[in-house]
Amino acid sequence: MMKALKSRGGLTHGCGMTESVRTTWVKTMHLCAAVHGTLNCLTNLEQSISDVKHSELEKSRISRDCKDLSAVIRWFTSNNPFDCSDTRLLCLSSGVVADDMDGVNCDTAESVGEKILLKMLKYVFVTYNNSA
């Protein structure tokens, strides 16, 4: 579908990207595919499944995907986000860990955040000091 979107007669070439054009294109795409398939069959241009060469099925792409998957598995093996041995609150994206002295856990994080915001209302943003 993405290939058809960018090809001649697709959305990015021609009429434009208004909401009505997008809606019409999406709602009629299945009809265009049916007409295309019928014409291919009628004119004996229909290809067998084994003749279709899709870029995702090439050896180089499969090799790269396997290499990428191995890298992801290695990362998760050494950085298991589901390790329950440490019960402190952990930010997966930054690695910041809440200290036990913070008194924060996933059950109280929202209320602690609200208290911090209420405390900040007394101050101008640029002059706010977290230790205040």
N, C-alpha and C positions, 0 to 999 in steps of 0.2 A: 504494500500500500504506500509506503514511504517513497519507493521508486516511482510509482505512478504520480504521486504528489508533486515531484520535482521534474517529471518528464514533460514533453510537449503536450499541451492540453491540460496539464495539471494545474494546481493552485498557484504555484510560484511563477508560472509563465502564462501571461494572458490577462484574464479579467481582473485579478486583484485578490486581496485577502479580506474583503468585507464579510460580515457575519452571514449575510444571505448567500453569498457565493460559497462560503465554506459549508454551510448547511446543505445547500443544493448538491454540492460535489459529494459530500459524505453520504447523503441519502440516495444518490443515483449510482454510486460506484459499483454496487453489486449488480445492477442492471447492465452497466457497461461491460463488466466481466462476463456476464452471461451471453451477451451479444457477441463479444470477442471469441469466446469459447465455441459458440455455435457456428460462427463464420469459419473458424479454423477447422472444425470438424467437416463442414460442408465442402470446403475447398481442399480437403486432405492435407492441410498444413499442420495438423495436430501432432505434437511431438510426444514421444514416449517419455516416461519419467526418467529413464536412464540417459536420455539425450540432454536433459536440462542441466546446465552448469550454473550453479548458484555460487556466488563468491564466498559464502559461509562454509561451503563444503570442500574448498581447496585444501591441500595438504599443509600449506604454509599457515593458513588461518587456524586449522585444527591444532597444529603444533604450537602456535602462539597462545591459543586458548588453554591448552594443557599446561604450558609453562606458567601462564598467569594464575591458573587454578592452583598449581603447586605452590606458588608464592603466597597466595591467600591462605592456603591450608597451613603452611609453615608459620605464618604470622599468628593465626588463631591458636596454633599449638603452643607457641611461646607467650601469647597474650590472651589467655582464655577469659572472655568477658563474663563467663558463667561460673567462675571459680568462687565457691562459697566459703572458702577458708577465711577470707577477710570480709567481715560484715559491715565495714564502714562504707559510707556513700562515696561512689567513685564516678567521675565524669569520664565516659569512654572516649570522647573526642580529645580532651586536653590532658587526661591522666591526673587531674587534680583530685586529691582525696580529702574528704572532710575529716578533721581531727576529732577525737573523742571529746575533747574539751569544747568543741563547737556546739555540741548537743543537737546536731542535725542528723536526721535519718530520712528515709524516703517517706515516712508517715508524717513527719513534721516539717518537711522542707517548704511547703506552701505557706504555712503559718509563720515560720521564721522569716521568709521573704517578705510577707506582708508587714511584719513588725519593723523590718529594716526600712521598707519604703515609707511607713508612717513616721519613723524617726528622721528620715531624710527630708520630709516636707518642711521642717523648720529652717532648712538651709538653702542657700543659693547653690545650684549644682556644682559650679566650678570651685566653690569654697568648702564643699562637703568633705569631711575627713571621716573615714570609716570608724576610727577609734572614738569619735565624739559621743 
